[in-house]
Amino acid sequence: MGWRLGIDIGGTFTDVIAVAEDGVTRRSGKAPSRPAEPVRAIIDAIAAVSLTWPEVDEIVHGTTIVTNDIVEERFRPAALVATRGFSDTIEIGRGSRRHLYRLDLPPKAEPLIPASGRFEVRERVGPDGRVIEPLTEAEIERVVDEILAAGLDTVAVCLIHAYANPEHEVRLGKRLREAIPFVSLSHEISPEAREFERMSTTALNAMMMARITRHLALIAERRPEASRLHLIHSASGMAAPELIAERPLMLAMSGPAAGVSASRFATDRLGIDHALTFDMGGTTTDVCLIVDGKAEIALNRELGGRRIRLPMVAVDSVGAGGGSIARLSSGALTVGPQSAGASPGPACYGRGGEAATVADADLLLGYLNPGRTLGKAVTLSPEAAEAAIGRLAAEMGFAIPEAAVGIVRVVHANMARALRRATVERGVDIRDFALIAFGGAGPMHAAEVARLCGIGRIVVPEFSSGFSALGCVDARMSFSRQMTVNVRSTAWDQARLDGMVAAQTSELAGALARAGYPPERLATSHVAGIRYSGQSYETPITDPALGDPAALGAQFDAAHRALYGYATGEPWELVNIRTEVAAPGKAAPAGAAHAPSPAEPAAGPLQEGERLVTYETGERHPTPVYARGSLPAGLRIAGPAIIEDEWSTIVVPPGDVLWRENRDDLFIAVRLPA
């Protein structure tokens, strides 16, 4: 007993990190993901680290189930209950078009719930929480009977201004839960203004409840009674299954959030203030901004064209991974977002895949070792890769090596755009950031992507191929929620504000207390959303002076000036407050207290071989190959070089420099164009 496992089920592979009771002994492994049998993927992951489930004390699990269902529009039929006159909000949505210049395409996605599934009740609450029209028991019984008659077992309730006074939703929800198994209430899921976003979020949460309830039940059937389970939620903390069953939409960014959590842990340990996460897996590449040691949290997100308003790590995902399919489209070479996935996988996996992918190009260019068996499970087939790339090359009129170089150039450009969206397009100087490269393919492509973006420093952390699983195993339990408060600087109501903040903090802390954490050990933080009166969107203020309106106003002016270049000093509004309550974090393991600089090696590493590698420039170089485990502390290697472990490969192009200090973290200095 005593083993704690982090398991991240990705689109292609399931990563696992196991930590023994001593907190020092660690094992890592991989298993192919099983999209149709995610519980089987957990069992395979446990076996991959030579354990059985009875030996495991706790599993912390990241999953893409909710993400995939939303993106692929696998929605359970549901009812929507809204205030009379407002049920069509789910269809009206916002005025923006999905394709601004394509009038032949639908302007927006089909509504989550069709007109036949929308029900209305006579009631009305004002924006100040005052009841304008009471909700009668007769109205409640009528709408419950109508939903039952429609044969629906899933309901989303979103009454107007329920965030200000949830009394009507509470009463209606209580009666619905007596008759219907899956009920989602907007004041519990997203207690904020912006009616469409609140309605869309509540509806998506309701539609995911049956799927996640079934997933958790299947795990419970196989899980030994003494083994605990937690799941990684979208704000990068972990939560108990009971809470996730009620609020499954918290899992919408579960997998990427685990990688961000591990990156924050690494930057804290290395003393890096500003970093960009670069998580390249088999299906996507995920990018997130870390500023002053804190991961950026977004509230308004779109996933599969659907609006979600919940606290989530601000991950920008692009369909560019090792399994991304390359093809000609209107005469141009494109890569992704379609992926070969885990089954059949890239052609080079020898499992029946025929389309050319990034992994096939990596193998032909020499990045991947053609003689290796990845993770004791995947034997690479150069012949299958050459056949797949060859078909595409013939279509392009290129030689096979030229086509392979073209594939990696395109995928690098795609990933560089994602990095620029997170920084340059928002006025952030990308050159000030380190790139944290992980995932099965991240360290292989990081140097060229960093060069395109002007980033001079890369960190390839320990357990890089299973870094998201490391984020799971090192996660701490936390809950966060944002609520609308609407307090004006010209009509400040300290007592009302204090009461609302105290109530939200108490509710979040209560969930942690039920999980066994004493209140005195919990950490609480707040982020305020403030805008000048008349503005449409808020500026986030970290650690706001909620008890001092003058100091809070000064914080807002400073943040507004930093973000937009000016501050007016006009009256402002405190629109919302996001509260996070977290359990104590784990102490960082001993190691480097700061990000090191290159140093001359005390002894040379063990060279395992050499192979001819073609780089993005098209130049071919004989390249020495080293085992990552053989690299001594104090090492410095000038590229070209390749570093391999069981599941991942680090490519150091000519002119770049790799070094290692006293841990297994590796660093690359990227040569930038003059």
Secondary structure, DSSP 8 states (H G I E B T S, - for coil): --EEEEEEE-SSEEEEEEE-TTSS-EEEEEEE--TT-HHHHHHHHHHHTT--GGGEEEEEEE--HHHHHHHTT-----EEEEETT-TTHHHH--S--SSTT-TTS-SS---SS-GGGEEEES-EE-TTS-EEE---HHHHHHHHHHHHHTT--EEEEE-TTTTT--HHHHHHHHHHHHH-SEEEEHHHH--SS-HHHHHHHHHHHHHHHHHHHHHHHHHHHHS-TT-EEEEE-TTS-EE-HHHHHH-GGGGTTHHHHHHHHHHHHHHHHHT--SEEEEEE-SS-EEEEEEETTEE-EEEEEEETTEEEEEEEE--EEES-STTEEEEEETTEEEEEEEE-TTTT--GGGTSS--S-BHHHHHHHHTSS-TT-EETTTEE--HHHHHHHHHHHHHHHT--HHHHHHHHHHHHHHHHHHHHHHHTGGGT--GGG-EEEEESSSHHHHHHHHHHHHT--EEEE-TTGGGHHHHHHHT--BEEEEEEEEEEEGGG--HHHHHHHHHHHHHHHHHHHHHTT--GGG-EEEEEEEEEETT-SS-EEEES--TT-HHHHHHHHHHHHHHHHS------EEEEEEEEEEE-------SS-SS-------SS---EEEEEEEE-TTS-EEEEEEEEGGG--TT-EEESSEEEE-SS-EEEE-TT-EEEE-SSS-EEEE-----
